[in-house]
Amino acid sequence: MSGARHRLAGRLAVALPPDEAFPLFTAQGERRWVPGWAPSFPAPVADDAEPGTVFQTPDRDHGQTTTWIVVDAVPGRRIRYARVTPGVSAGTVSVVLDRAGDHTDVTVTYELTALSGDGAAHLRRFADGYPAFLAAWQDAIAEALHADVQGPSA
């Protein structure tokens, strides 16, 4: 075992109130702003934020599949996922939304443990790039919201 464990937390701003921002952080909602995000559900779901919901995404870095489980959710306030990429890492991801005037402050926390030496190296790179990772989220969300307001190009 690698023994590598990382707790990474950071903030970003979303130009929506929390109730409207919350869906952006669900499996289906991330399709709006994450290029190539393609969650698949092994069982049909009516609400992808319902605790117990399971979905999977491809892990492009390792050619594997990451399995996600909604552990806890309070719509408009927070959602927490457990996630496992076999042989790479396991842990949780939490998203907490707080109203901040005319926008929402979003705190994103990854708590991951490496499951191999390769996983430890991957987590070290992820930790080193975490601030830029969240800045890219903020930019991608802002761009998607701007595109929604502008409508389709002529």
Contacts in CASP RR format, 6 or more apart in sequence:
PFRMAT RR
TARGET T0000
AUTHOR 0000-0000-0000
METHOD contacts of the structure
MODEL  1
MSGARHRLAGRLAVALPPDEAFPLFTAQGERRWVPGWAPSFPAPVADDAE
PGTVFQTPDRDHGQTTTWIVVDAVPGRRIRYARVTPGVSAGTVSVVLDRA
GDHTDVTVTYELTALSGDGAAHLRRFADGYPAFLAAWQDAIAEALHADVQ
GPSA
1 115 0 8 1.000
2 114 0 8 1.000
2 115 0 8 1.000
2 116 0 8 1.000
2 117 0 8 1.000
2 119 0 8 1.000
2 120 0 8 1.000
3 113 0 8 1.000
3 114 0 8 1.000
3 120 0 8 1.000
4 113 0 8 1.000
4 114 0 8 1.000
4 117 0 8 1.000
4 119 0 8 1.000
4 120 0 8 1.000
4 123 0 8 1.000
4 124 0 8 1.000
5 111 0 8 1.000
5 112 0 8 1.000
5 113 0 8 1.000
5 114 0 8 1.000
6 110 0 8 1.000
6 111 0 8 1.000
6 112 0 8 1.000
6 113 0 8 1.000
6 123 0 8 1.000
6 126 0 8 1.000
6 127 0 8 1.000
7 109 0 8 1.000
7 110 0 8 1.000
7 111 0 8 1.000
8 109 0 8 1.000
8 110 0 8 1.000
8 111 0 8 1.000
8 112 0 8 1.000
8 126 0 8 1.000
8 127 0 8 1.000
8 130 0 8 1.000
9 107 0 8 1.000
9 108 0 8 1.000
9 109 0 8 1.000
9 110 0 8 1.000
10 107 0 8 1.000
10 108 0 8 1.000
10 109 0 8 1.000
10 130 0 8 1.000
10 131 0 8 1.000
10 134 0 8 1.000
11 105 0 8 1.000
11 106 0 8 1.000
11 107 0 8 1.000
11 108 0 8 1.000
11 134 0 8 1.000
12 105 0 8 1.000
12 106 0 8 1.000
12 108 0 8 1.000
12 134 0 8 1.000
12 135 0 8 1.000
12 137 0 8 1.000
12 138 0 8 1.000
12 141 0 8 1.000
13 100 0 8 1.000
13 103 0 8 1.000
13 104 0 8 1.000
13 105 0 8 1.000
13 106 0 8 1.000
13 138 0 8 1.000
14 21 0 8 1.000
14 24 0 8 1.000
14 97 0 8 1.000
14 103 0 8 1.000
14 104 0 8 1.000
14 106 0 8 1.000
14 138 0 8 1.000
14 141 0 8 1.000
14 142 0 8 1.000
14 145 0 8 1.000
15 102 0 8 1.000
15 103 0 8 1.000
15 142 0 8 1.000
15 145 0 8 1.000
16 24 0 8 1.000
16 103 0 8 1.000
16 104 0 8 1.000
16 145 0 8 1.000
17 99 0 8 1.000
17 103 0 8 1.000
17 104 0 8 1.000
18 76 0 8 1.000
18 77 0 8 1.000
18 97 0 8 1.000
18 98 0 8 1.000
18 99 0 8 1.000
18 104 0 8 1.000
19 75 0 8 1.000
19 76 0 8 1.000
21 76 0 8 1.000
21 97 0 8 1.000
21 104 0 8 1.000
21 106 0 8 1.000
22 49 0 8 1.000
22 75 0 8 1.000
22 76 0 8 1.000
22 77 0 8 1.000
22 79 0 8 1.000
22 97 0 8 1.000
23 29 0 8 1.000
23 49 0 8 1.000
24 30 0 8 1.000
24 32 0 8 1.000
24 33 0 8 1.000
24 141 0 8 1.000
25 79 0 8 1.000
25 95 0 8 1.000
25 97 0 8 1.000
25 106 0 8 1.000
26 48 0 8 1.000
26 49 0 8 1.000
26 79 0 8 1.000
27 39 0 8 1.000
27 41 0 8 1.000
27 48 0 8 1.000
27 53 0 8 1.000
27 55 0 8 1.000
27 68 0 8 1.000
28 39 0 8 1.000
28 48 0 8 1.000
29 48 0 8 1.000
30 37 0 8 1.000
30 39 0 8 1.000
31 37 0 8 1.000
31 38 0 8 1.000
31 39 0 8 1.000
32 144 0 8 1.000
32 148 0 8 1.000
33 137 0 8 1.000
33 140 0 8 1.000
33 141 0 8 1.000
33 143 0 8 1.000
33 144 0 8 1.000
34 140 0 8 1.000
35 140 0 8 1.000
37 57 0 8 1.000
38 57 0 8 1.000
38 58 0 8 1.000
39 48 0 8 1.000
39 55 0 8 1.000
39 56 0 8 1.000
39 57 0 8 1.000
39 68 0 8 1.000
40 55 0 8 1.000
40 56 0 8 1.000
40 57 0 8 1.000
41 48 0 8 1.000
41 53 0 8 1.000
41 54 0 8 1.000
41 55 0 8 1.000
41 56 0 8 1.000
42 54 0 8 1.000
42 55 0 8 1.000
42 56 0 8 1.000
43 54 0 8 1.000
45 53 0 8 1.000
45 55 0 8 1.000
47 53 0 8 1.000
48 55 0 8 1.000
48 70 0 8 1.000
49 70 0 8 1.000
49 73 0 8 1.000
49 75 0 8 1.000
49 79 0 8 1.000
50 70 0 8 1.000
50 73 0 8 1.000
51 70 0 8 1.000
51 71 0 8 1.000
51 72 0 8 1.000
51 73 0 8 1.000
52 69 0 8 1.000
52 70 0 8 1.000
52 71 0 8 1.000
53 69 0 8 1.000
53 70 0 8 1.000
54 67 0 8 1.000
54 68 0 8 1.000
54 69 0 8 1.000
54 70 0 8 1.000
55 67 0 8 1.000
55 68 0 8 1.000
56 65 0 8 1.000
56 66 0 8 1.000
56 67 0 8 1.000
56 68 0 8 1.000
57 65 0 8 1.000
57 66 0 8 1.000
57 68 0 8 1.000
58 64 0 8 1.000
58 65 0 8 1.000
58 66 0 8 1.000
59 65 0 8 1.000
59 66 0 8 1.000
59 85 0 8 1.000
59 88 0 8 1.000
61 122 0 8 1.000
62 85 0 8 1.000
62 88 0 8 1.000
62 118 0 8 1.000
62 122 0 8 1.000
64 85 0 8 1.000
64 86 0 8 1.000
64 87 0 8 1.000
64 88 0 8 1.000
65 85 0 8 1.000
65 86 0 8 1.000
66 83 0 8 1.000
66 84 0 8 1.000
66 85 0 8 1.000
67 83 0 8 1.000
67 84 0 8 1.000
67 85 0 8 1.000
68 81 0 8 1.000
68 82 0 8 1.000
68 83 0 8 1.000
69 81 0 8 1.000
69 82 0 8 1.000
69 83 0 8 1.000
70 79 0 8 1.000
70 80 0 8 1.000
70 81 0 8 1.000
71 80 0 8 1.000
71 81 0 8 1.000
71 82 0 8 1.000
71 92 0 8 1.000
72 78 0 8 1.000
72 79 0 8 1.000
72 80 0 8 1.000
73 79 0 8 1.000
73 80 0 8 1.000
76 97 0 8 1.000
77 96 0 8 1.000
77 97 0 8 1.000
78 94 0 8 1.000
78 95 0 8 1.000
78 96 0 8 1.000
78 97 0 8 1.000
79 94 0 8 1.000
79 95 0 8 1.000
80 92 0 8 1.000
80 93 0 8 1.000
80 94 0 8 1.000
80 95 0 8 1.000
81 92 0 8 1.000
81 93 0 8 1.000
81 94 0 8 1.000
82 90 0 8 1.000
82 91 0 8 1.000
82 92 0 8 1.000
83 90 0 8 1.000
83 91 0 8 1.000
83 92 0 8 1.000
83 93 0 8 1.000
84 90 0 8 1.000
84 91 0 8 1.000
85 115 0 8 1.000
86 115 0 8 1.000
87 115 0 8 1.000
87 116 0 8 1.000
87 118 0 8 1.000
87 119 0 8 1.000
88 114 0 8 1.000
88 115 0 8 1.000
88 116 0 8 1.000
88 118 0 8 1.000
88 119 0 8 1.000
88 122 0 8 1.000
89 112 0 8 1.000
89 113 0 8 1.000
89 114 0 8 1.000
89 115 0 8 1.000
89 119 0 8 1.000
89 122 0 8 1.000
89 123 0 8 1.000
90 112 0 8 1.000
90 113 0 8 1.000
90 115 0 8 1.000
91 110 0 8 1.000
91 111 0 8 1.000
91 112 0 8 1.000
91 113 0 8 1.000
92 109 0 8 1.000
92 110 0 8 1.000
92 111 0 8 1.000
92 112 0 8 1.000
93 108 0 8 1.000
93 109 0 8 1.000
93 110 0 8 1.000
93 111 0 8 1.000
94 107 0 8 1.000
94 108 0 8 1.000
94 109 0 8 1.000
94 111 0 8 1.000
95 106 0 8 1.000
95 107 0 8 1.000
95 108 0 8 1.000
96 106 0 8 1.000
96 107 0 8 1.000
96 109 0 8 1.000
97 104 0 8 1.000
97 105 0 8 1.000
97 106 0 8 1.000
98 104 0 8 1.000
98 105 0 8 1.000
98 106 0 8 1.000
98 107 0 8 1.000
99 105 0 8 1.000
108 134 0 8 1.000
108 137 0 8 1.000
110 126 0 8 1.000
110 130 0 8 1.000
112 123 0 8 1.000
112 126 0 8 1.000
114 120 0 8 1.000
114 122 0 8 1.000
114 123 0 8 1.000
126 133 0 8 1.000
END
